[in-house]
Amino acid sequence: MREFFSRFGKVVDATVMVDRESGRSKGFGFVTFEDSNNSDEFVGKLGLMLDDKQVRMDAFTIFSSQHVGSID
């Protein structure tokens, strides 16, 4: 998976989610790129295939708890 996505930029992390009991892929994963500035190239792009399966790429941002206010 890391190799596939590296054509869109430097991959920092790539994780395939697997079922705990069977060890089989759940059919999705997460890829973290070093630079998200080129995300327009691949987010929502149709026709990407990986292991004979169509890939859908969505963008999301994780906010660190350091940047989120708390409720007392």
C-alpha positions in Angstrom: 0.0 0.0 0.0 2.8 2.4 0.8 4.3 1.9 -2.6 1.0 2.5 -4.4 0.4 5.8 -2.6 4.0 7.0 -2.8 3.2 8.3 -6.4 1.1 11.0 -4.8 3.8 12.2 -2.3 6.0 11.0 0.5 4.2 8.5 2.6 4.9 8.9 6.4 2.6 6.0 7.5 0.3 3.5 5.8 -1.9 1.1 7.8 -4.4 -1.5 6.6 -7.1 -2.2 9.1 -7.5 -5.9 9.9 -10.1 -8.0 11.7 -8.7 -9.0 15.1 -10.0 -12.5 15.0 -9.5 -13.5 11.4 -6.5 -11.3 10.6 -8.1 -10.4 7.2 -8.3 -6.9 5.8 -11.4 -5.0 6.6 -11.1 -3.3 3.2 -9.9 0.1 4.3 -6.8 1.7 5.7 -5.2 5.0 6.4 -2.3 6.8 4.7 -0.5 9.8 6.1 1.5 12.0 3.7 4.3 14.3 4.7 2.7 17.1 2.8 -1.0 17.4 2.2 -0.7 20.3 -0.3 -1.1 18.0 -3.3 -4.2 16.3 -2.0 -6.3 17.8 -4.8 -4.5 15.4 -7.2 -6.0 12.3 -5.6 -8.9 13.1 -3.3 -12.1 12.1 -5.1 -10.1 10.7 -8.1 -11.9 7.9 -9.8 -10.3 4.8 -11.4 -7.5 4.2 -9.0 -7.0 0.4 -8.6 -5.0 -1.4 -5.9 -4.9 -5.3 -5.9 -7.8 -5.4 -8.4 -10.0 -3.2 -6.2 -11.1 0.3 -6.7 -9.6 2.8 -4.3 -11.6 5.7 -2.9 -9.5 8.4 -1.3 -11.0 10.9 1.2 -9.2 13.6 3.1 -9.5 14.2 6.7 -7.5 16.1 9.4 -6.8 14.9 12.9 -6.6 17.7 15.5 -4.3 17.1 18.4 -5.8 17.4 21.9 -3.3 20.2 22.4 -5.3 22.3 19.9 -8.8 21.5 21.2 -10.3 23.4 24.1 -11.7 21.6 27.1 -15.0 21.8 28.9 -14.8 22.1 32.7 
